[in-house]
Amino acid sequence: MPPKTIAVVNSTGRQAASLIRVASAVGYKVRAQLRAREGLVAQELEGLRNVELIEGSLEDSTVVKALFVGAELAFINTTHWGDEVAVGRSLADAAKRAGVRHYVYSSMPDHATCGKDWPSLPMWSSKFAVENYVRQIGIPATFVYAGIYNNNFTSLPYPLFCMELQDDGSFQWRAPFHPDRPLPWLDAEHDVGPAVLQILKDGPRKWAGHRIALAFEMLTPNQVCATFERALGRRVAYVRGPIEIKVSIPPGYREQLERVNVLFGQCEAPYFGPDLDAPDEARSLWEGHGSLEEYAREVFPDEERLNGRTWML
């Protein structure tokens, strides 16, 4: 029996690249769209066996049509660049026309639909709109909701996940989350691929219509800081407060962060909404998941060094 083909978009992103690495290694064919063959990840993907790269924009109908020719499976993670809803609908329509048998879409919740006067996060609500469209057209589909990426943390002055280096050598994380409310965490590069591949192996008979929280740990902000403290051997403190914006950011992201302050700071809403739990389902899909402590100990210092930081020297 010939190997199945998986169609993947935005292939240099952390979620997509994670699946491509795993699927190609175990013999699946992967047809992977990317905007340009630039950067280290694109070069890596180009060198993988069983991977066919399609270069071009997802707003180009010829690229979208070519992506799904002969593909039985798909993993689709749209981005907020451009009209995400229009692109998401176009991809779903093309996949259905091509006869894709299982369509896994990386979605996120729209908290405004929960009936609790919670605001929408604009970069999440567009994904939720695409999810609803995928459901409406009837293609066999599963929806994964990614937790917070472990490697969002940086000591660079980026908002929300800045581990700010203090004068005494300690770190401080400032964010609007309740210090003792658990949040979902994910090593996207390591764990998305194996989990999504298992969903595709199990197939739509098991997973059609399901939402799955892709998060392998639930840790409060205080627990996160204790984890970093153990891993780095430095004091790490959590301070609850509004997000501080110290660098130039796009207007759309600024609006997202303003809503984050309200949704998780003032309303204290659950990260995935009231009806989606983690981490048991994700762990049932992939037992070899990484931990935030492993990331903080083994990866965070190297990423910091690559960013020109010298605190670890």
Secondary structure, DSSP 4 states (H G I P E B T S, - for coil): -PPPEEEESSTTSHHHHHHHHHHHHTT-EEEEEES-S-SHHHHHHHTSTTEEEEES-TT-HHHHHHHHTT-SEEEE---SSS-HHHHHHHHHHHHHHHT-SEEEEEE---GGGGSSSPPPPHHHHHHHHHHHHHHHHT--EEEEEE-EEGGG-BSSS-SSSBEEEPTTS-EEEEESS-TTS-EEEE-HHHHHHHHHHHHHHH-HHHHTT-EEEE-SEEE-HHHHHHHHHHHHTS-EEEEE-PPP--S---HHHHHHHHHHIIIIIIS---TT-TT---SHHHHHH-TT---HHHIIIIIHHHHHHHTT--TT-
